[in-house]
Amino acid sequence: MGLEGLDKLLDHRVRLAICVLLSRYDKINFSRLKALLSETDGSLGAHLAKLESAEYLAVKRKFEERKPTSWYALTKRGRAVLKSHANGLEQLLRQVNKK
């Protein structure tokens, strides 16, 4: 049993959840991600920064109603890594009931 396809960066549940959410929508803003994941500003910001540094996410910052808003989207690379990670998890989970 190997761990092929699993991505170390997506081992953390919050980073995995961010990518899964973004795979379902074109973009999500910081406030919405924070509410969906019940994370603090600092925690969510750190996870988003790691994913952005790895080029799994793209961010667009703009002002809306005179307030700064950050919109996040999954990049092509992020989608490929997420798909590979999900496939790796599926293979790993298939081993649970095998003897």
C-alpha positions, 0 to 999 in steps of 0.5 A, a space after each residue: 500500500 503506497 501513498 502515491 498521489 497524496 499531497 503533503 500540503 493537503 494533509 491539513 483538514 482546513 487546507 483540504 476543505 478550502 480546496 474542495 470548496 473552491 473546486 465547487 465554486 468559481 471563487 469565494 471571498 475570505 469572509 465566506 470561507 471564514 464562516 463556512 470553515 469556522 476558522 479565525 482570521 489568523 488561522 484561515 489567512 495562514 492556510 490561504 497563504 500556504 496554498 497561494 505560495 504553492 500556486 494552488 490558489 489565485 487571489 484577487 484583492 479589491 475594494 467593495 463598498 470601500 472595504 478591502 475584499 479578497 476573492 480566492 479561486 483554485 488554479 489549474 494546478 490546484 485542481 490537478 493536485 486536489 484530484 490526485 490527492 482525492 484519488 490517493 485518499 480513495 485508494 487508501 480508504 479502499 484498504 480499510 476492509 481488505 485483509 
